[in-house]
Amino acid sequence: MIEFRDVTHDYGGGALFEGVSVALEPGSFHFLTGPSGAGKSTFLKLCYGELLPSRGSVVADGTDLRAMSRDDLAEMRGAIGVVHQDCQFLDHLSIRANVGLPLTATGRPVQDHDISDLLHWVGLRAQADALPPTLSGGERQRAALARAVIAAPRVLLADEPTGNLDWDMSQRLLSLMIELNRMGTAILIATHDMNLIRTAKSQVSARVLRIAGRRLQSAGADL
């Protein structure tokens, strides 16, 4: 589905990471960990084409992202949901409207009952008409997850989604993502939280990747 082939990326001051080759297969569950500044967020941006590698190639469904037209790239991104660490919303719109934005922005029909069902799934049906500034941190992250999956993506990328949440809320968000994975969505979560990884590995077959020393390593069972 998404494959890195000998990928190196730098911002002009030396390689952030280099020689990365890995495939995110359909229905897989991956964690990406490593020290701050190692390149976890950059790795995620390479997955959906916000960045292109300095060397090597990122391939989606058999096509190098560099060879994609603007329309092809937009279609590829439509199959990928992203939960950013600093989940941003349009504060003048309701949560219901914010969750539906990925559909309205691409001209696809928005069904109110679909959004209501999705908000119920993340436990926010009662906040459907609330404005984003009124939500707690945990509620914002769950709304961001709902927005990321409204278009039924085949891949979900999450950048430190539980970084600012307490443990109970972190587990709740993880449970939602595990449920998505069991329905066939490939999941990649960048996180520092080893307890979150251990909890997930007790419930789902998850592979742990670590960026360290400019290389991507497969972490051992000690995690």
C-alpha positions as CSV (number, residue, x, y, z in Angstrom):
1,M,0.0,0.0,0.0
2,I,2.7,2.5,1.1
3,E,6.3,1.5,0.6
4,F,9.5,3.3,1.4
5,R,12.4,2.2,-0.9
6,D,15.8,3.2,0.3
7,V,14.5,6.6,1.5
8,T,16.7,9.4,2.8
9,H,15.5,12.7,3.9
10,D,17.3,15.8,5.0
11,Y,16.5,19.5,5.4
12,G,19.9,20.7,4.1
13,G,21.9,20.1,7.3
14,G,22.6,16.4,6.9
15,A,20.3,13.4,6.7
16,L,17.5,13.2,9.3
17,F,17.3,9.5,8.4
18,E,18.7,7.4,5.5
19,G,18.3,4.1,3.7
20,V,14.8,3.5,5.0
21,S,13.0,0.6,3.4
22,V,9.7,-0.5,4.9
23,A,6.2,-1.4,3.7
24,L,2.9,-0.5,5.4
25,E,0.7,-3.3,4.2
26,P,-3.2,-3.3,4.1
27,G,-4.6,-4.0,7.5
28,S,-1.3,-3.7,9.3
29,F,-0.7,-2.0,12.7
30,H,2.6,-0.1,13.2
31,F,4.0,2.1,15.9
32,L,6.8,4.5,15.2
33,T,9.0,5.6,18.0
34,G,12.3,7.3,18.7
35,P,13.8,10.4,20.4
36,S,12.5,13.9,19.8
37,G,13.9,15.2,16.5
38,A,14.6,11.8,15.1
39,G,12.1,12.3,12.2
40,K,8.8,10.7,13.2
41,S,6.7,13.5,12.0
42,T,8.7,13.8,8.8
43,F,8.2,10.1,8.2
44,L,4.4,10.5,8.4
45,K,4.5,13.5,6.0
46,L,6.5,11.4,3.5
47,C,3.7,8.8,3.7
48,Y,1.1,11.1,2.3
49,G,3.2,13.2,0.1
50,E,3.4,16.5,2.0
51,L,7.1,16.0,1.7
52,L,9.1,14.1,-1.0
53,P,12.3,12.2,0.0
54,S,15.7,13.7,-0.8
55,R,16.7,10.3,-2.2
56,G,14.9,7.0,-2.7
57,S,11.2,6.7,-3.4
58,V,7.9,6.5,-1.6
59,V,5.4,4.3,-3.5
60,A,1.7,4.1,-3.0
61,D,-0.2,1.3,-4.7
62,G,2.7,0.7,-7.0
63,T,3.2,4.3,-8.1
64,D,6.1,6.6,-7.1
65,L,4.7,9.7,-5.5
66,R,7.0,11.8,-7.7
67,A,5.3,10.4,-10.8
68,M,1.8,11.3,-9.6
69,S,-0.1,14.2,-11.1
70,R,-1.8,16.7,-8.8
71,D,-5.1,14.8,-9.3
72,D,-3.5,11.4,-8.6
73,L,-1.8,12.8,-5.5
74,A,-5.1,14.2,-4.2
75,E,-6.8,10.8,-4.8
76,M,-4.0,9.0,-3.0
77,R,-4.4,11.4,0.0
78,G,-8.1,10.8,0.0
79,A,-7.4,7.2,1.0
80,I,-5.3,8.4,4.0
81,G,-6.6,9.8,7.2
82,V,-4.3,11.9,9.4
83,V,-4.5,12.9,13.0
84,H,-2.0,15.7,13.7
85,Q,-0.4,16.3,17.1
86,D,-1.8,19.8,17.1
87,C,-5.3,19.0,15.8
88,Q,-6.6,22.2,14.2
89,F,-10.2,23.1,13.7
90,L,-12.2,25.9,12.2
91,D,-13.3,27.5,15.4
92,H,-16.4,29.2,13.9
93,L,-17.8,25.9,12.7
94,S,-19.5,23.3,14.8
95,I,-17.8,19.9,15.5
96,R,-20.3,18.3,13.1
97,A,-19.2,20.7,10.3
98,N,-15.5,20.3,11.1
99,V,-15.8,16.5,11.0
100,G,-17.5,16.7,7.6
101,L,-14.9,19.0,6.1
102,P,-12.8,16.3,4.3
103,L,-16.0,15.5,2.3
104,T,-17.2,19.0,1.6
105,A,-13.7,20.1,0.6
106,T,-13.6,17.4,-2.1
107,G,-17.2,17.9,-3.3
108,R,-18.5,14.6,-1.9
109,P,-21.9,14.4,-0.3
110,V,-22.2,14.7,3.4
111,Q,-24.8,12.6,5.1
112,D,-25.9,13.9,8.5
113,H,-26.7,10.4,9.8
114,D,-23.2,9.3,8.9
115,I,-21.6,12.1,10.8
116,S,-24.0,11.5,13.8
117,D,-23.1,7.8,13.8
118,L,-19.4,8.7,13.7
119,L,-19.7,11.2,16.5
120,H,-21.5,8.6,18.5
121,W,-18.7,6.1,17.9
122,V,-16.1,8.5,19.3
123,G,-18.5,9.5,22.2
124,L,-19.2,13.1,21.0
125,R,-22.8,13.0,19.8
126,A,-23.8,15.4,22.5
127,Q,-21.1,17.8,21.4
128,A,-22.1,17.8,17.7
129,D,-23.2,21.4,17.7
130,A,-20.5,22.7,20.0
131,L,-17.7,24.9,18.8
132,P,-14.1,23.5,19.0
133,P,-12.8,26.0,21.7
134,T,-15.4,24.5,24.2
135,L,-13.9,21.0,23.9
136,S,-11.4,19.4,26.3
137,G,-8.1,18.0,25.0
138,G,-9.5,14.5,24.9
139,E,-12.6,15.6,23.1
140,R,-10.6,17.4,20.5
141,Q,-8.5,14.4,19.8
142,R,-11.6,12.2,19.4
143,A,-13.1,14.8,17.1
144,A,-9.8,14.8,15.1
145,L,-10.0,11.0,14.8
146,A,-13.6,11.3,13.6
147,R,-12.6,13.8,11.0
148,A,-9.7,11.7,9.8
149,V,-11.9,8.6,9.2
150,I,-15.1,10.3,7.8
151,A,-14.0,9.4,4.2
152,A,-13.3,5.8,5.1
153,P,-9.5,5.8,4.6
154,R,-7.6,2.7,4.0
155,V,-4.7,4.1,6.1
156,L,-4.7,6.1,9.3
157,L,-1.6,8.1,10.4
158,A,-1.6,9.5,13.9
159,D,1.2,11.8,15.2
160,E,1.5,11.6,19.0
161,P,-2.4,11.4,19.3
162,T,-2.2,10.8,23.0
163,G,0.6,13.1,23.9
164,N,-1.5,15.5,25.9
165,L,-4.1,13.1,27.3
166,D,-4.4,11.3,30.6
167,W,-4.1,7.5,30.6
168,D,-7.8,6.7,30.6
169,M,-8.4,8.9,27.6
170,S,-5.3,7.5,25.9
171,Q,-6.7,4.0,26.3
172,R,-10.1,5.1,24.9
173,L,-8.5,6.6,21.8
174,L,-6.3,3.5,21.3
175,S,-9.4,1.3,21.6
176,L,-11.0,3.3,18.8
177,M,-8.0,2.8,16.6
178,I,-7.7,-0.9,17.3
179,E,-11.4,-1.2,16.4
180,L,-10.6,0.6,13.1
181,N,-7.7,-1.8,12.4
182,R,-9.9,-4.8,13.0
183,M,-12.2,-3.5,10.3
184,G,-9.3,-3.4,7.9
185,T,-7.7,0.0,8.2
186,A,-3.9,0.1,8.3
187,I,-2.7,2.1,11.3
188,L,0.6,3.9,11.9
189,I,1.0,5.7,15.2
190,A,4.0,7.9,16.1
191,T,4.4,8.0,19.8
192,H,6.8,8.2,22.8
193,D,4.4,6.3,25.0
194,M,5.8,2.9,25.7
195,N,2.9,2.0,28.0
196,L,0.5,2.7,25.1
197,I,2.5,0.4,22.8
198,R,2.6,-2.4,25.4
199,T,-1.2,-2.1,25.9
200,A,-1.8,-2.3,22.2
201,K,0.5,-5.3,21.6
202,S,-1.6,-7.2,24.2
203,Q,-4.7,-6.7,22.0
204,V,-3.5,-6.6,18.4
205,S,-0.6,-7.8,16.3
206,A,1.5,-4.6,16.0
207,R,5.0,-4.0,14.7
208,V,7.1,-1.5,16.4
209,L,9.6,0.6,14.4
210,R,12.2,2.9,15.9
211,I,14.1,5.7,14.3
212,A,17.6,5.9,15.9
213,G,21.0,6.9,14.6
214,R,19.4,8.0,11.3
215,R,18.2,4.5,10.7
216,L,14.8,2.7,10.9
217,Q,15.0,-0.3,13.2
218,S,12.5,-3.0,14.1
219,A,12.2,-2.8,17.9
220,G,12.4,-6.0,19.9
221,A,9.9,-7.8,22.1
222,D,11.2,-6.0,25.2
223,L,8.8,-3.2,24.3
